[in-house]
């Protein structure tokens, strides 16, 4: 890439949430509202709650085609999926159903409610639940009760983002009423981050070494694979249910979709590709990305191919859209120049990719901010 003009400009970008009901839709339709459920504190402006109310007004929406040529099937809490299968009408189900439940193995389940998904494992004495999803305690408990009466005896925090673990207090209170007092498990990185932020969420009772560690749940070994250089958040990791062949990897990938807005609201694009590659190398069959459909390794292949094309499109756009052309003294502030340039670069890159990827879920809404994020990366690192 040729060098292009650089101005000394501070970039401050606020993470926001989007919730779209349209033909392409959006699967991860809420951002990280740092809601606290501690001591009955509830965020009245919860994006989750607002989206849930609005979604029920929708009529049947046309679904986007599969990015990996999947065969769509009805979800089932009894029948396990076969390779190449995914849940049908997932966007519409999220709009109208309390939850969607799918059996992955004889003992591991995938559950999604209002565009957020998590994983639970049914042991002989209890249930291991990942991520007490914000504003979804009732749905998660109903899904677990659909397949077992065993108590939830362990809860895992995958990473310290409240949209994924924000219902911890509410979940624990509900479990306490039934006589259960589960272990709360998290990585050392997540624990330290909660301490640093003075988080009001319940502290982990069991801390797993970072970046590599493991714990036992009955006869199941769960491995923690933390990213030493993480793109999404500094405590981002994936959790491997070793004997089950299931990877719990929220906010790393949205299976059966192009990458979501700013690569799932990631802190940086810098390490995202490497994180995908590292997770793909692990021994698993199914992945739960926290959003999107049930995934397989072919979904990682799609994402990596998409990112390769996106980087090429952004690089070409940078050569075409000269930074100096967006320097306009009449704006009265140099802070106007960079956003105008980034917008032009992201628009051209999106236009370039549209013939190949435009039919896929959320392309029009996620690709421009993703292209902008890649442009920022190219702007900063050469």
LUMZA-457568 format. One record per residue: x, y, z of N, C-alpha, C in turn. Coordinates in steps of 0.001 Angstrom, whole numbers, padded with zeros to 6 digits, always signed. Atoms other than C-alpha are relative to their C-alpha. Example, Ala and Ser with C-alpha at 12.3 -4.5 7.8 and 13.67 -1.06 7.14 Angstrom:
// LUMZA-457568
+000890-001190+000000+012300-004500+007800+000900+001200+000000/-000820-001190-000060+013670-001060+007140-000770+001090+000730/
// end
This chain:
// LUMZA-457568
+000843-001190+000000+000000+000000+000000+000884+001247+000000/-000739-001251+000000+001320+003516-000866-000336+000812+001233/+000267-000854-001154+001673+005969+001953-001001+001078-000393/+000938-001080+000256-001145+008458+002197+000090+000993+001148/-000160-001101-000940-001393+011733+004021-000643-000308+001332/+000514+000225-001345-001838+011491+007771-000051+001321+000748/+000129-001149-000888-003114+014305+009958-000027-000499+001423/+000010+000390-001412-002691+014253+013713-001397+000220+000537/+001413-000102-000360-006269+013495+014582-000319-001017+001071/+000461+000940-001025-007654+011970+017749-001330-000588-000398/+001232+000693+000380-010322+009384+017095-000703-000482+001253/+000789+000491-001133-013032+008837+019655-001296-000556-000537/+001169+000673+000583-015662+006302+018664-000819-000654+001093/+000869+000574-001034-018595+005442+020926-000700-001235-000533/+000683+001241+000361-019929+001903+020828-001508+000194+000145/+001444-000155-000063-023630+001901+020015-000689-001279-000411/+000760+001213+000319-026403-000619+019456-000966+000273-001133/+000979-000106+001065-028625-001257+016469-000995-001126+000102/+001021+001048+000018-031868-003136+016209-000857+000213-001235/+000666-000200+001279-033240-003568+012714-000998-001108-000261/+000971+000986+000480-036383-005284+011515-000258+000310-001466/+000089-000238+001426-036081-005503+007746+000319-001298-000712/-000195+001238+000755-035533-008007+004967+001304-000691+000335/-001275+000632-000328-031876-008559+005784+000107-000238+001488/+000004+000194-001446-032396-008133+009510+001335+000273+000623/-001268-000022-000711-029716-008071+012132-000113-000937+001166/+000118+001058-000994-028974-010914+014479+000482+000422+001356/-000536-000416-001288-026938-009248+017140-000489+001409+000253/+000604-001306+000090-029326-006364+017423+000099+000871+001216/-000141-000881-001146-028250-004909+020747+001456+000127+000348/-001382-000221-000416-025071-003415+022085+000170-000278+001462/-000306+000336-001372-023423-003630+025439-000473+001118+000913/+000500-000904-001009-025626-001653+027786+000448-000564+001338/-000579+000581-001203-023745-002117+031048-001040-000004+001126/+001091+000121-000950-026907-003027+032915+000423-000811+001214/-000271+000749-001215-026652-004162+036509-001305-000495+000577/+001191+000571-000608-029229-006525+037954+000200-000154+001503/-000331+000171-001402-027610-006307+041375-001011+000711+000892/+000926-000564-000979-030042-005730+044239-001194+000677-000672/+001212-000446+000688-032996-005306+041904+000185+001294-000791/-000241-001153+000847-031311-002495+039959-000201-000432-001442/+000300+000368+001376-032743-002658+036439+000140+001236-000873/-000168-001101+000932-031821-000468+033500-001302+000209-000770/+001276-000211+000688-035110+001072+032263+000171+000241-001490/-000261-000274+001409-033445+001883+028949+000643-001193-000698/-000621+001200+000564-032327-001677+028254-000355-000167-001469/+000232+000248+001421-031889-002157+024517-000660-001345-000220/+000569+001339+000107-032768-005799+025041-001507+000054+000177/+001422-000054-000302-036135-005019+026574-000760+000779-001079/+000660-000802+001013-036985-002327+024034-000128-000758-001311/+000051+000760+001236-036115-004570+021105-001022-001113+000098/+000934+001100-000194-038142-007415+022553-001433+000471-000190/+001356-000525+000136-041232-005224+022739-000324+000320-001454/+000233-000381+001381-040814-003933+019195-000063-001174-000947/-000109+001130+000920-040015-007275+017632-001315-000739-000169/+001244+000768+000062-043368-008828+018446-001008+000614-000972/+000900-000663+000938-045029-006318+016120+000272-000417-001446/-000403+000341+001363-043234-007749+013088-000852-001119-000577/+000625+001107+000710-044906-009904+010500+001109-000920-000501/-001011+000921+000507-043157-012796+008788+000922+000719-000984/-001015-000665+000800-039933-011550+007225+000752-001039-000825/-000766+000901+000851-038095-013151+004320+001389-000216+000587/-001312+000328-000548-034972-014947+005531+001086+000119-001077/-001147-000057+000903-031550-014361+003978+000519-001411-000266/-000550+001333+000291-029800-017327+002299+001190-000326+000892/-001122+000454-000819-027157-019377+004081+001332+000397-000628/-001345-000329+000483-023548-018240+003793+000816-001245-000311/-000779+001240+000156-022388-021878+003849-000839-001118-000623/+000876+000979+000669-025187-023578+001877-000530-001057+000968/+000522+000917-001015-026654-025095+005022-001362-000551-000407/+001350+000563+000129-029680-027357+005040-000753+000369+001267/+000728-000496-001162-032242-025748+007322-001010-001024+000505/+000903+000960-000639-034191-027884+009786-000704+000668+001176/+000715-000471-001180-036692-027369+012581+000874-000202+001243/-000764+000205-001235-035062-026832+015991-000606-001124+000829/+000479+001118-000813-035305-029770+018380+000839-000135+001254/-000715+000263-001251-034421-030325+022018+000295-001486+000166/-000197+001451-000083-034417-034068+021329+000955-000537-001073/-000793+000507+001115-032769-034577+017944+001254+000848-000183/-001247-000738+000207-029104-033637+017507+000125+000391-001471/-000249-000435+001366-028027-031712+014431+001028-000903-000679/-001031+000646+000802-026044-033315+011637+000846+001085-000655/-000869-000958+000665-023104-031611+009990-000668+000527-001264/+000628-000623+001157-024340-029154+007378-001393+000516+000266/+001347-000465-000348-027634-028481+009177+000065+001240+000892/+000181-001158-000869-028741-025228+010771-001487+000188+000263/+001389-000229-000399-031918-023983+012414-000692+000905-001018/+000715-000768+001006-034513-022684+009990-000720+001209+000603/+000789-001192-000341-036283-019299+010083+000461+000631+001323/-000526-000438-001291-034005-018144+012880-000352+001453+000303/+000341-001406-000227-034632-014426+012406-001446+000132+000467/+001413-000076-000370-038411-014865+012537-000267-000652+001354/+000186+000657-001301-038179-017264+015476+000434+000921+001140/-000455-000921-001033-036205-014693+017448-000996+001127+000236/+000984-001064-000147-038861-012099+016783-001229-000452+000781/+001299+000435-000509-041741-014260+017963+000048-001041+001116/-000054+001090-000977-040561-017159+020145+000724+000429+001272/-000644-000293-001275-039592-017024+023805+001456-000419-000026/-001372+000482+000175-036504-019060+023034+000007-001059-001093/-000209+001075+000967-035093-021457+020436+001005-000952+000624/-000833+000985-000684-033596-024671+021805+000414-001097-000976/-000510+001032+000892-031377-027107+019925+001001-000893+000728/-000934+000972-000567-029648-030260+021087+001200-000151-000941/-001216+000147+000790-026027-030446+019920+000619-001380+000142/-000518+001338-000285-024905-033686+021580-000986-000664+000959/+000901+000677-000932-026417-036167+023994-000203+000810+001275/+000103-000729-001267-025762-033724+026850+000187+001515-000116/-000263-001430+000170-025022-030274+025387-001059+000641-000888/+001094-000694+000682-027614-027744+024220+000393+001435-000341/-000124-001382+000480-027659-024464+022308-001359+000651+000192/+001276-000691-000190-030318-021939+023291+000167+001461-000387/-000031-001403+000418-031121-018537+021804-001311+000676+000349/+001178-000804-000310-033497-015823+022913+000273+001437-000404/-000125-001380+000438-033965-012470+021225+001402+000303-000500/-001250-000194+000737-030807-012847+019124+001271-000244+000808/-001164+000368-000811-028497-013908+021977-000070-001486+000322/-000007+001434-000277-027420-017496+022478+001050-000359+001037/-000971+000543-000930-025629-019519+025099-000089-001521-000007/-000171+001449-000008-024727-023105+025940-000252-000539+001394/+000041+000672-001297-025657-025490+028724+000228-001495-000179/-000369+001411-000012-024504-028995+029611-000720-000675+001151/+000754+000731-001011-026620-031511+031498+000835-001175+000497/-000764+001087-000598-024619-033697+033852-000909-001009+000681/+000772+001001-000733-025709-036504+036143-000635+000579+001259/+000496-000594-001238-026223-034272+039175-000494+001432-000168/+000372-001395+000171-026627-030778+037791+000264+000491-001409/-000123-000637+001311-026432-028347+034899+001087+001070+000055/-001002-001044+000192-023518-026199+033731-000552+000986-001019/+000550-001032+000877-024748-022910+032231+001055+001059-000285/-000866-001107+000384-022639-020443+030300-000827+001272-000144/+000514-001340+000262-023470-016737+030420-001470+000229+000371/+001359-000418-000368-026549-015493+032321-000384+001250-000795/+000231-001065+000966-027681-013383+029370-000918+001094+000542/+000766-001139-000495-029032-009920+030109-001474-000086-000398/+001457-000017+000201-032833-009804+030496-000556-001306-000561/+000458+001271+000553-033154-013493+029647-000014-001124+001030/-000002+001042-001031-033191-015343+032970-001193-000936-000149/+001201+000836+000098-036766-016562+032585+000065-000924-001213/-000084+000808+001212-036131-017761+029039+001020-001126+000155/-001030+001024-000169-032938-019603+029957-000463-001091+000954/+000491+000994-000953-034513-021289+032959-001073-000879-000635/+001039+000786+000675-037494-022342+030846+000619-000999-000975/-000658+000899+000948-035169-023819+028226+000665-001171+000715/-000635+001077-000770-033198-025781+030821-001057-000963+000527/+001064+000845-000555-036408-027044+032436-000693-000826-001077/+000593+000759+001099-037567-028205+029016+000650-001372-000141/-000720+001263+000207-034916-030936+029088+000394-000702+001292/-000404+000651-001251-034128-031576+032764-000548+000751+001206/+000393-000596-001275-035257-030974+036336+001203+000191+000919/-001208-000143-000808-031672-031015+037594+000315+001475+000239/-000308-001398-000310-030472-027817+039284+001206+000510-000787/-001188-000630+000574-028040-025385+037689+001008+000165+001128/-000976+000022-001090-024944-025946+039809+001280+000766-000321/-001175-000793+000377-022326-023966+037850-000388+000992-001090/+000236-001056+000985-022432-020695+035902+001358+000555-000421/-001268-000506+000525-019602-019485+033654-000203+001386-000605/-000078-001288+000682-018827-015879+032721+001000-000153-001151/-000927+000151+001128-017355-016076+029210+000937+001191-000115/-000801-001222+000012-016151-012452+029267-000837+001096+000644/+000656-001016-000822-016997-009256+031107-000721+001051-000841/+000899-000916+000680-019639-007706+028873-001411-000275+000502/+001256+000169-000720-022962-007104+030560-001128-000545-000861/+001074+000577+000816-025092-008029+027566+000030-001522+000046/-000106+001462-000103-023804-011577+028048-000115-000520+001432/+000043+000509-001383-023577-011818+031847-000786+000922+000932/+000655-001020-000808-025761-008930+033024-001126-000477+000883/+001079+000528-000837-028467-011146+034524+000522-000904+001109/-000585+000903-000993-026084-012843+036947-000732+000063+001334/+000677-000119-001297-027748-011466+040071-001414-000550-000056/+001370+000494+000142-031239-012200+038798-000015-001519-000113/-000096+001448+000146-030218-015710+037791+000298-000657+001344/-000363+000581-001293-028594-016404+041166-001153+000086+000989/+001152-000140-000891-031647-015071+043002-001062-001045-000319/+000984+001012+000398-033915-017369+041001+000451-001391+000417/-000518+001315-000382-031663-020346+041664-000023-000185+001510/+000022+000075-001462-031485-019518+045366-001376-000424+000505/+001358+000364-000391-035262-019831+045602-000241-001498-000140/+000161+001442+000204-034953-023379+044335+001000-000804+000820/-000936+000680-000887-032253-024158+046872+001386-000223-000566/-001309+000197+000630-029268-024017+044504+000906+001194+000263/-001016-001035-000139-026082-022056+045133+001171-000388-000899/-000989+000482+000970-023976-022524+041993+001372+000638+000141/-001322-000579+000196-020285-022018+041460-000117+001072-001083/-000110-001002+001055-019518-018883+039455+001441-000045-000491/-001326+000262+000547-016568-019537+037165+000344+001053-001050/-000471-000977+000983-014526-017002+035195+001511-000095-000123/-001449-000042+000168-011044-016485+033841+000599+001047+000937/-000708-000992-000819-008438-014563+035822-000097+001376-000646/+000102-001275+000696-008621-011860+033144-001354+000655+000242/+001336-000539-000264-012374-011461+033617-000138+000429+001451/+000047-000344-001424-012061-011499+037405+000734+001314+000255/-000788-001216-000214-009333-008843+037357-000685+001218-000609/+000681-001116+000643-011329-006690+034965-001189+000462+000833/+001131-000367-000849-014396-006799+037208+000465+000747+001246/-000553-000696-001165-012263-005786+040177+000410+001416-000388/-000462-001310+000467-010702-002928+038208-001174+000947-000241/+001168-000819+000331-014113-001686+037033-000963+000172+001168/+000909-000003-001156-015664-002167+040485-001397-000459-000424/+001253+000531+000524-018349-004220+038774-000954-000356+001129/+001036+000344-000968-021605-004638+040651-000532-001416-000214/+000419+001386+000231-022091-008102+039169+000650-000916+001030/-000573+000937-000976-021522-011057+041501+001387-000467-000431/-001363+000418+000297-017852-011970+041728+000076-001515-000218/-000231+001438+000162-016652-015348+040473+000452-000630+001310/-000447+000754-001174-016203-017936+043199+001143-000939-000354/-001081+000861+000467-013750-019919+041077+000660+000670-001196/-000732-000740+001028-011060-018268+038951+000959-000942-000727/-000806+000887+000836-009383-020097+036058+001212+000765-000526/-001232-000658+000427-005782-019302+035134-000103+000467-001450/+000037-000645+001312-005263-017097+032087+001402+000004-000603/+001046+000167+001006-004738-017478+029177-000450-001449-000207/+000385+001400+000150-004848-021275+029376-000347-000586+001360/+000398+000631-001250-006685-023200+032050-001136-000970-000255/+001114+000939+000149-009429-025715+032709-000678-000196+001342/+000689+000403-001222-011988-026874+035229-000829-001239-000306/+000822+001203+000131-014041-029991+035834-001430+000306+000428/+001406+000003-000396-017805-030190+035877-000461-001443-000066/+000264+001439-000064-018651-033692+037039+001056-000735-000844/-000990+000728+000798-017023-035882+034356+000438+000759-001251/-000334-000818+001166-016672-033057+031816+001197+000901+000296/-001103-000960-000069-013431-031146+031253-000315+001180-000907/+000205-001222+000773-013886-027545+030143+001323+000752-000055/-001269-000694+000181-010821-025829+028710-000233+001467-000345/-000010-001422+000326-010279-022085+028686+001157+000271-000954/-001023-000432+000944-008420-020739+025678-000144+001513-000170/+000050-001450+000075-007842-017038+026209+000894+000524-001109/-000808-000634+001038-006532-014759+023496+000959+000985+000663/-000967-000908-000607-003312-013134+024672-000050+001370-000655/+000270-001249+000719-003907-010503+022018-001416-000128-000561/+001413+000183+000332-007676-010271+021840-000547+001223-000723/+000596-001094+000744-009657-008199+019386-001271+000531+000625/+001317-000414-000489-013076-008143+021017+000087+000767+001312/-000216-000641-001295-012118-007320+024602+001240-000627+000607/-001280+000497-000503-008982-007759+026668-000126-001313+000754/+000189+001287-000681-010504-010733+028523-000720-001018-000885/+000745+000870+000908-011964-012388+025425+000656-001372-000093/-000495+001372+000020-011643-016163+025256-001053-000901-000620/+000958+001027+000402-013276-019340+024012+000103-001146+000998/+000091+001077-000988-014371-022279+026167-000355-001291-000724/+000175+001266+000699-014050-025836+024881-000522-001077+000938/+000530+001164-000707-016301-028574+026237+000649-001212-000659/-000947+000875+000692-013604-031058+025460-000620-001284-000529/+000528+001297+000427-015393-034399+025353-001265+000131-000840/+001234-000223+000755-018492-032870+023766+000263+000522-001409/-000293-000574+001308-016751-031230+020820-000783+001265-000273/+000771-001239+000123-018552-027943+021490+000867+001163+000476/-000752-001202-000342-016891-024514+021531-000975+001124+000313/+000806-001166-000368-018533-021647+023409+000868+001229-000231/-000861-001098+000446-017178-018512+021723-000808+001258-000279/+000856-001162+000242-019510-015537+022210+000775+001214-000492/-000525-001230+000588-018776-012435+020136+001254-000206-000841/-001104+000250+000924-016101-014131+018048-000509-000134-001430/+000538+000270+001327-018319-015146+015132-001514-000100+000084/+001440+000193+000148-021954-014954+014029-000215-001014-001117/+000106+001009+001056-022378-018261+012167-001176+000246-000945/+000987-000124+001075-024305-018155+008882-000323+001451-000331/+000162-001422+000289-023892-014381+008632+001374+000616-000255/-001239-000775+000026-021216-011919+007565+000251+000593+001387/-000287-000565-001324-019451-010344+010552-000950+001139+000355/+000918-001026-000496-021730-008157+012666+000727+001341+000122/-000478-001380-000132-021288-004413+013248+001312+000083+000780/-001330-000162-000592-017642-003558+013986+000499-001312+000608/-000446+001337-000406-016888-007265+014243-000464-000324+001420/+000657+000292-001285-019328-007810+017117+000397+001002+001070/-000316-001033-000982-018497-004515+018783+001378-000174+000602/-001342+000279-000509-014811-005370+019083+000769+001280+000301/-000856-001130-000345-012267-003082+020683+000897+000379-001172/-000906-000249+001111-009992-003455+017657-000110-001121-001025/-000073+001015+001050-009778-005255+014333+001367-000676-000017/-001403+000379+000113-006033-005693+014831+000252-001494+000170/-000283+001398-000315-006160-009217+016292-001126-000954-000401/+001204+000799+000224-009514-010446+015020+000265-001231-000871/-000273+001142+000878-008265-012646+012182+000762-001098+000729/-000795+000986-000721-005701-014337+014388-000842-000721+001036/+000895+000634-000970-008348-014971+017049-000878-001050-000674/+000797+000972+000756-010544-016671+014437+000829-001230-000361/-000862+001108+000404-007648-018780+013202+000364-000884+001185/-000368+000774-001188-006620-019814+016715-001170-000853+000484/+001174+000744-000456-010161-020833+017661-000340-001135-000961/+000333+001025+000989-010649-022754+014433+000883-001239+000156/-000942+001118-000128-007605-024937+015169-000360-000970+001124/+000343+000850-001139-009128-026319+018363-000880-001174-000452/+000775+001193+000390-010806-029778+018292-001468+000086+000407/+001426-000108-000287-014536-029113+018101-000800-000225-001284/+000912+000191+001128-017533-029834+015867-000995+001145-000115/+001013-001051-000018-020087-027203+016923+000536+001216+000746/-000371-001228-000700-019590-023571+017924-001253+000815+000280/+001028-000969-000381-021904-021216+019779+000685+001362+000041/-000634-001308+000089-020933-017683+018785-000667+001079+000820/+000713-000999-000797-023335-015986+021175-001070+000735-000781/+000958-000605+000924-025293-014710+018156+000059-000823-001280/+000000+000767+001234-026197-016111+014765-000487-001421+000229/+000492+001373-000036-026961-019755+014043+001014-000913+000682/-000979+000999-000429-025314-022923+015284+001094-000046-001062/-001090-000097+000954-021867-022945+013696+000886-001225-000074/-001029+001011+000223-019227-025259+012282+001253+000704-000519/-001254-000605+000449-015688-024718+011019-000147+000680-001354/+000224-000647+001288-017003-023854+007566-000479+001443+000177/+000388-001382-000276-018488-020724+009165+001230+000867+000249/-001261-000717-000171-014992-019699+010226+000656+000231-001356/-000583-000142+001336-013815-020327+006673-000686+001127-000765/+000730-001085+000660-016543-018027+005372+000455+001348+000540/-000403-001274-000594-015618-015264+007821+001399+000409-000449/-001375-000316+000385-011924-015481+006996+000085+000391-001475/+000031-000363+001421-012654-015381+003255-000622+001384-000186/+000646-001312+000068-014994-012414+003747+000980+001092+000422/-000947-001001-000499-012352-010549+005749+001119+000241-001011/-001025-000153+001036-009744-011212+003064-000502+000903-001123/+000587-000834+001051-012063-009716+000446-000225+001424+000490/+000245-001328-000560-012950-006825+002752+001293+000806+000072/-001289-000694-000077-009297-005945+003332+000458+000464-001383/-000364-000385+001371-008669-005952-000419-000845+001173-000471/+000893-001073+000430-011711-003752-001054+000328+001311+000702/-000350-001209-000750-010730-001298+001679+001337+000555-000486/-001290-000456+000504-007119-001162+000464-000122+000700-001340/+000229-000636+001300-008296-000380-003058-000694+001347+000171/+000726-001251-000227-010661+002279-001736+000922+001080+000552/-000951-000969-000553-007851+003939+000210+000848+000610-001115/-000764-000517+001126-005892+004256-003035-000829+000967-000844/+000881-000837+000815-008901+005807-004769-000425+001264+000734/+000504-001120-000800-010204+008029-001988+001180+000661+000720/-001170-000662-000562-007263+010351-001318-000393+000853+001201/+000335-000699-001245-007254+011717+002192-000046+001514-000200/-000065-001445+000194-006286+015186+000993-001237+000586-000637/+001215-000500+000646-009484+015447-001021-001100+000339+001000/+001039-000221-001011-011467+015554+002219+000405+001066+001018/-000426-001110-000849-009537+018420+003799-000721+001257-000478/+000839-001142+000368-012052+021265+003723+000097+001065+001088/-000168-001041-001025-010998+024437+005605-001309+000644+000439/+001274-000630-000335-014591+025699+005512-000723-000701+001143/+000651+000742-001083-015566+023022+008035+000290+000617+001359/-000302-000676-001260-013886+025059+010754+000610-000885+001061/-000609+000927-000965-012433+021981+012450+000615-001158-000774/-000646+001098+000710-009927+019403+011291-000635-001344+000343/+000652+001253-000389-012001+016760+013104-001076-000426-000996/+000986+000359+001027-014401+016837+010132+000620-000814-001129/-000632+000590+001175-011829+015508+007670+000013-001527+000042/-000145+001454-000091-011262+011983+008934-001327-000736-000164/+001272+000709+000197-014939+010943+009265-000473+000016-001453/+000427-000079+001397-015616+012158+005723+000784-000983-000862/-000836+000940+000753-012700+010139+004362-000383-001447+000302/+000379+001361-000380-013633+007008+006322-001336-000392-000609/+001313+000287+000574-017215+007261+005108+000117-000324-001486/-000178+000252+001429-016087+007435+001485+000686-001340-000247/-000704+001278+000139-013696+004508+001914-000943-001166+000276/+000889+001106-000362-016289+002328+003643-001108-000178-001030/+001049+000095+001026-018933+003160+001033+000530-000697-001249/-000552+000630+001198-016661+002222-001864+000264-001482+000237/-000282+001404-000305-015564-001002-000159-001282-000824+000049/+001286+000699-000072-019168-001960+000558-000582-000206-001393/+000484+000123+001379-020141-001268-003044+000754-001100-000750/-000817+001016+000661-017272-003494-004188-000437-001410+000390/+000347+001330-000509-018393-006414-002025-001453-000397-000256/+001436+000276+000102-022125-006113-002680-000361-001083-001022/+000386+001057+000954-022285-008276-005841+000214-001414+000529/-000310+001330-000517-020740-011220-003976-000717-000296+001310/+000487+000244-001359-022074-010763-000448-001311+000716+000342/+001130-000854-000342-025006-008347-000644-001280-000717+000368/+001226+000748-000289-027667-011060-000416-000032-000556+001416/-000080+000655-001303-026487-012231+002991-000496+000902+001124/+000652-000587-001175-027929-011398+006387+000756+001225+000535/-000546-001197-000627-027310-007838+007565+001136+000669-000739/-001157-000536+000725-024748-007033+004864-000003+001520-000048/+000061-001446+000200-025957-003484+004262+000236+000786+001289/-000094-000714-001269-025873-002598+007956+001334-000236+000700/-001236+000338-000696-022724-004337+009137+001253+000307-000806/-001212-000134+000801-020336-003975+006218+000599+001402+000022/-000635-001321-000060-019884-000170+006187+000790+000249+001288/-000820-000203-001205-018829+000011+009866+001173-000968+000098/-001135+000924+000014-016678-003095+009415+001099+000510-000921/-000981-000569+000923-014988-001491+006410+000701+001196+000631/-000592-001151-000683-014443+001657+008436+001016-000446+001045/-000914+000511-001019-012837-000378+011202+001292-000520-000636/-001183+000472+000715-010481-002042+008709+000814+001191-000511/-000706-001198+000463-009643+001387+007268+000768+000657+001145/-000702-000540-001168-008766+002635+010761+001264-000802+000283/-001144+000890-000221-006482-000387+011132+001103+000280-001018/-000986-000293+001036-004772+000315+007799+000593+001390+000172/-000438-001368-000269-004550+004002+008732+001091+000012+001070/-000875-000041-001176-002736+003183+011962+001240-000870-000118/-001088+000983-000007-000516+000191+011142+000480-000281-001419/-000592+000268+001310+001853-000050+008166+001432-000454+000174/
// end
